[in-house]
Amino acid sequence: MDRQDICYLREPSLGADDFSYFSQAVKSAYFNIGCLKKDEPIPQALHSGWLNPSEECVRTGMLIEVLGVMELLGQRL
């Protein structure tokens, strides 16, 4: 896997406004995954029919999800 950059948001995001409610009941983590290809000539909005996401971002997102579930279940790789 290639090295991925981590970018911390300068301002809070309200992308999941119900998240804080649910995170009071269970352990939680919130993250955003970037999905643009570095060589994309004209980046498209997330909900655009022309969006051409990097397939690597899907792999990274699924890995984070699986590792989070395993942590909650007390399992280790």
C-alpha positions as CSV (number, residue, x, y, z in Angstrom):
1,M,0.0,0.0,0.0
2,D,1.3,3.4,-0.9
3,R,1.8,6.0,1.8
4,Q,-1.4,8.0,2.3
5,D,-1.5,11.6,3.6
6,I,-3.5,12.4,6.6
7,C,-5.1,15.9,6.6
8,Y,-6.7,17.2,9.7
9,L,-9.6,19.6,9.2
10,R,-9.1,23.1,10.5
11,E,-12.8,23.5,11.3
12,P,-15.3,20.9,12.6
13,S,-17.6,19.2,10.1
14,L,-21.3,18.7,10.6
15,G,-21.3,16.0,8.0
16,A,-22.9,13.6,10.4
17,D,-24.8,15.7,12.9
18,D,-26.4,12.6,14.6
19,F,-23.0,11.1,15.3
20,S,-22.5,12.9,18.6
21,Y,-25.8,11.5,19.9
22,F,-24.9,7.9,19.0
23,S,-21.3,8.3,20.3
24,Q,-22.6,8.9,23.8
25,A,-23.9,5.4,23.9
26,V,-21.0,3.4,22.3
27,K,-17.3,3.8,21.6
28,S,-17.1,5.8,18.4
29,A,-14.7,7.2,15.8
30,Y,-15.5,9.6,13.0
31,F,-13.3,10.0,9.9
32,N,-13.6,11.3,6.4
33,I,-11.9,9.6,3.4
34,G,-10.7,11.6,0.5
35,C,-11.6,10.0,-2.8
36,L,-10.1,12.1,-5.6
37,K,-7.4,10.8,-7.9
38,K,-4.3,12.9,-7.7
39,D,-4.2,13.2,-11.5
40,E,-7.9,14.0,-12.0
41,P,-8.0,17.0,-14.3
42,I,-11.3,18.4,-13.1
43,P,-12.3,17.2,-9.6
44,Q,-16.0,16.5,-9.3
45,A,-18.2,16.9,-6.3
46,L,-19.0,13.8,-4.2
47,H,-22.6,13.5,-5.4
48,S,-21.8,14.2,-9.0
49,G,-22.6,11.6,-11.7
50,W,-19.1,12.4,-13.1
51,L,-17.2,11.5,-9.8
52,N,-14.4,9.1,-10.6
53,P,-13.1,8.1,-7.1
54,S,-9.8,6.5,-6.4
55,E,-10.4,2.8,-5.8
56,E,-7.6,2.9,-3.2
57,C,-9.8,5.2,-1.0
58,V,-12.5,2.5,-0.9
59,R,-9.8,-0.1,0.2
60,T,-8.5,2.3,2.9
61,G,-12.1,3.0,4.1
62,M,-13.0,-0.6,4.4
63,L,-9.7,-1.4,6.2
64,I,-10.5,1.3,8.8
65,E,-14.0,0.0,9.2
66,V,-12.9,-3.6,9.7
67,L,-10.1,-2.7,12.1
68,G,-12.6,-0.5,14.1
69,V,-15.1,-3.4,14.4
70,M,-12.3,-5.8,15.4
71,E,-11.2,-3.3,18.1
72,L,-14.7,-3.1,19.4
73,L,-15.0,-6.9,19.5
74,G,-11.7,-7.2,21.3
75,Q,-10.0,-9.1,18.4
76,R,-6.5,-8.5,17.1
77,L,-5.0,-9.4,13.7
